[in-house]
């Protein structure tokens, strides 16, 4: 009798573990589908710079990584980025593209960059980087930057972060 109770207990525990495991996985969330979605997913002047940079890089890779070169450049330009290109070569006809976008608030100057290479019309490598220069140096990312924004050309006290 005790053996059947233990078996039921083990069965219950196994079933509970399976159910909780399935719930923990949650719904499938593929993440942002466009660069505009990725940009809208964060509060770029207030969130931690390290996390923003990591999310930007992984998001850019996820969105653009499987595209053709023309699709990627179109998506990048549609998100407001301006691109410069390296020189093409007969052995490497698709030059590297370095694309950037900047935006400033009274509190911070923010810059996003996307770099990509392609071969035979397909993106072969893509990466993203985020930098931020804010009033004072405490929220600068990735390094403290002593700049005009720190010399009282912006409000002396940074505005408070929005609550919520």
MOMOKA-V901641 format. One record per pair of residues at least 6 apart in sequence whose ideal C-beta (glycine too) atoms are under 8 Angstrom apart, sorted by the first residue. I is the first residue (numbers start at 1). GAP is how many residues later the second one is. Records with the same first field share a line. If there is no record, write none. Layout:
I = GAP, GAP
//
This chain:
31 = 28, 31
32 = 6, 8, 9, 27, 30, 31
33 = 30
34 = 29, 41, 44, 45
35 = 24, 25, 28, 29, 40, 41, 43, 44, 46
36 = 42, 43
38 = 17, 18, 21, 22, 25
39 = 40, 73
41 = 14, 18
42 = 10, 13
43 = 119
44 = 8, 59, 64, 66, 86, 88
45 = 60, 62, 63, 65, 87, 89, 94
46 = 115, 116
49 = 81, 83, 90, 91, 92, 93
50 = 91, 92
52 = 78, 80, 89
53 = 76, 77, 88, 89
56 = 56, 72, 73, 74
57 = 70, 71, 72, 73
59 = 69
60 = 54, 66, 67, 68
61 = 65, 66, 67
63 = 12
64 = 8, 11, 12, 50, 52, 59, 62
65 = 58, 61
66 = 57
67 = 8, 55, 56
68 = 53, 54, 55
69 = 25, 47, 49, 52, 53, 54
70 = 51
72 = 44, 46, 51, 54
73 = 10, 24
76 = 7, 21, 23, 38
77 = 6, 22
79 = 22
80 = 21
81 = 18, 19, 20, 31, 33
82 = 17, 18, 19
83 = 14, 15, 16
84 = 13, 14, 15
85 = 10, 11, 12, 13
86 = 9, 10, 11, 12
87 = 8
88 = 6, 7
89 = 6
92 = 27
94 = 23, 24, 25, 26, 27
96 = 19, 20, 21
97 = 17, 18, 19, 20
98 = 15, 16, 17
99 = 14, 15, 16, 17
100 = 11, 12, 13, 14
101 = 10, 11
102 = 7, 8, 9, 10
103 = 6, 7
104 = 6
106 = 29, 48, 49, 53
107 = 27, 28, 47, 48, 51, 52
108 = 24, 25, 26, 27, 31, 41
109 = 23, 24, 25, 38, 40
110 = 20, 21, 22
111 = 19, 20, 21
112 = 16, 17, 18
113 = 15, 16, 17, 18
114 = 12, 13, 14
115 = 11, 12, 13, 14
116 = 7, 9, 10, 11
117 = 6, 7, 8, 9
118 = 6
130 = 11
131 = 10, 11
132 = 7, 8, 9
133 = 7, 12, 14, 16
134 = 6, 15, 24
135 = 14, 15, 19, 20, 21, 22, 23
136 = 14, 22
137 = 7, 8, 9, 13
139 = 19
//
